[in-house]
Amino acid sequence: MTLRSWWNREKYVAIHAQTWRFRVVKYIVLIAIAVGVYQSFGGYAVLWVFGVLLVLALAMHFFYRCMTKAWTESWGGYKKLDLPKE
């Protein structure tokens, strides 16, 4: 698999794996967390919390990528997508 085909597959999964409703709810929750943390602890705490969330999101991404054999099989909450040809 070339770097270009790998990148295109990852981009396709990132764009198509979540429904628009899930994304809307996700960003509403993230904004609510940011506002709550900012009001309670300040701007530095918001950066710290979102840094931790970024690390956890990347860990979950790579865990799911491993368990789905590079997005080619269904597993857990992920349903197999019809991936573009390489």
C-alpha positions as CSV (number, residue, x, y, z in Angstrom):
1,M,0.0,0.0,0.0
2,T,1.4,3.3,-1.0
3,L,1.5,6.4,1.2
4,R,-1.1,8.1,-1.0
5,S,-3.5,5.2,-0.9
6,W,-3.1,4.9,2.9
7,W,-3.8,8.6,3.3
8,N,-6.8,8.5,1.1
9,R,-8.2,5.5,3.0
10,E,-7.7,7.2,6.4
11,K,-9.3,10.4,5.1
12,Y,-12.3,8.5,3.6
13,V,-12.9,6.7,6.9
14,A,-12.5,9.9,8.9
15,I,-15.1,11.6,6.7
16,H,-17.6,8.8,6.3
17,A,-17.5,6.7,9.4
18,Q,-19.7,9.0,11.6
19,T,-23.2,10.2,10.8
20,W,-23.8,14.0,10.7
21,R,-26.1,13.7,13.7
22,F,-23.3,12.0,15.7
23,R,-20.9,14.8,14.7
24,V,-23.3,17.5,15.7
25,V,-23.9,16.0,19.1
26,K,-20.2,15.4,19.5
27,Y,-19.3,19.0,18.9
28,I,-22.1,20.3,21.1
29,V,-20.7,18.1,23.9
30,L,-17.1,19.3,23.3
31,I,-18.2,22.9,23.3
32,A,-20.1,22.4,26.6
33,I,-17.1,20.8,28.1
34,A,-14.9,23.6,27.0
35,V,-17.2,26.3,28.4
36,G,-17.6,24.4,31.7
37,V,-13.9,23.9,32.1
38,Y,-13.1,27.5,31.1
39,Q,-15.6,28.9,33.6
40,S,-14.4,26.7,36.4
41,F,-10.6,26.5,35.8
42,G,-9.6,29.0,33.1
43,G,-8.1,28.8,29.6
44,Y,-5.0,26.8,30.4
45,A,-7.2,24.0,31.8
46,V,-9.2,23.9,28.6
47,L,-6.0,23.4,26.6
48,W,-4.9,20.7,29.0
49,V,-8.3,18.9,28.8
50,F,-8.4,19.0,25.0
51,G,-4.8,17.8,24.9
52,V,-5.7,14.8,26.9
53,L,-8.8,14.2,24.8
54,L,-6.7,14.4,21.6
55,V,-4.3,11.7,22.9
56,L,-7.3,9.5,23.9
57,A,-8.9,10.0,20.5
58,L,-5.7,9.1,18.7
59,A,-5.3,6.0,20.8
60,M,-8.9,5.0,20.1
61,H,-8.4,5.6,16.4
62,F,-5.4,3.3,16.2
63,F,-7.0,0.7,18.4
64,Y,-10.1,0.6,16.1
65,R,-7.8,0.6,13.0
66,C,-6.0,-2.4,14.4
67,M,-9.1,-4.3,15.4
68,T,-10.8,-3.7,12.1
69,K,-7.7,-4.7,10.1
70,A,-7.2,-1.3,8.5
71,W,-11.0,-0.5,8.3
72,T,-11.7,-3.7,6.2
73,E,-13.9,-5.5,8.8
74,S,-16.7,-4.6,11.2
75,W,-15.8,-4.6,14.8
76,G,-17.5,-3.0,17.9
77,G,-19.2,0.2,17.0
78,Y,-17.6,0.4,13.5
79,K,-19.5,-1.0,10.5
80,K,-17.4,-1.9,7.5
81,L,-17.5,0.8,4.8
82,D,-17.2,0.3,1.0
83,L,-13.7,1.8,0.8
84,P,-12.5,3.4,-2.4
85,K,-10.2,1.3,-4.6
86,E,-6.5,1.8,-4.2
